């Protein structure tokens, strides 16, 4: 893909607008990313960012049905919430771009808060909580891991929230104040990508978004998690098909210098069939039926996790020892030159593949703009290429240690 070109301007009300022109497609994409996630919630009122993602589809004051006009315009839409952001996107034929501006600006201007809409979406979210997190094997892994790993930072609860009752008890006043605080032009980045021009986007932005009242950007003053000094452990008995183990370690945040090193450690361990964990612990020793290593990739200091389902004829003790053996290898020996090269090639290929999608480019531009400026999207691979074998060993030696570990064991109910 090469360099992603874009232009940026800001409306009088503080809304940042980024334009990425791609004349090779008949489509346009409008993506709005709000700088609010579950880390911005009150600890006694969690799950609100996610509830809001649902409420935003309940219609606005001037447009009671969000989906109907979009379908007429040949468009599709969706949204997602994380611990850090809430994102909404529309893809549609470029000639119908103004429909997207009309729809999204009205949601930002004045969402329709009706008791019926709140009741419907509250029930949807509570049902999702039960189906995905409580009634599914291993579904509550992060409901157990996060509060164990974090003592003060709001990453201690999952995006869905701490418990159902926080959503069930959400009042109209709670919801309205959350909206008025976070869903303001100053707290958002809008990316318009595809078969568009800067002049067209500027004109439509000024017409549809500039009249919206600016509002203040909420001050964010989150507690800092203290360094972990002692291993933590939780054992949960559940109706699961196989015993499982999750070991999480504290790592740096997304914009810190070692983030790419951590990401490459996860790839060395488990990216692809020839990776260390898959090759040795699944194929050769058959200790696990599947095992994975991954970074959460959050903006504040986050978690690196190794997780696996244990073979029926193996014990939890064997599985845990096998994981620590692999982590010890990262500390005691440099990763092979060829091994690192292969992993870097994989990262580059995945990066190029992701950027083939217009929507992915739009989302990435918005996210990079919130992180440390959209320009950083074009320097992503340089950061990976700069990681050395010594960096991997240093990070593993410093952080992949027992005192920095949080272990969750799932035991099958007998």
Secondary structure, DSSP 8 states (H G I E B T S, - for coil): ------EEEE-TTS-EEEEEE-TT-SEEEEEEEES--GGGSBTTB-SHHHHHHHHTTS-BSS-S-HHHHHHHTT-EEEEEE-SS-EEEEEEEEGGGHHHHHHHHHHHHH-B---HHHHHHHHHHHHHHIIIIIISSTTTTHHHHHHHHH-SSSGGGS-TT-S-HHHHHT--HHHHHHHHHHHSSGGGEEEEEEES--HHHHHHHHHHHTTTS-----------------S-EEEEEEE--SS-EEEEEEE---TTSTTHHHHHHHHHHHHSSTTSHIIIIIIIIS--EEEEEEEE---SSS-EEEEEEEE-TTS-HHHHHHHHHHHHHHHHHS---HHHHHHHHHHHHHHHHHHHTSHHHHHHHHHHHHHHH-GGGGGGHHHHHHT--HHHHHHHHHHHSSGGGEEEEEEEE--
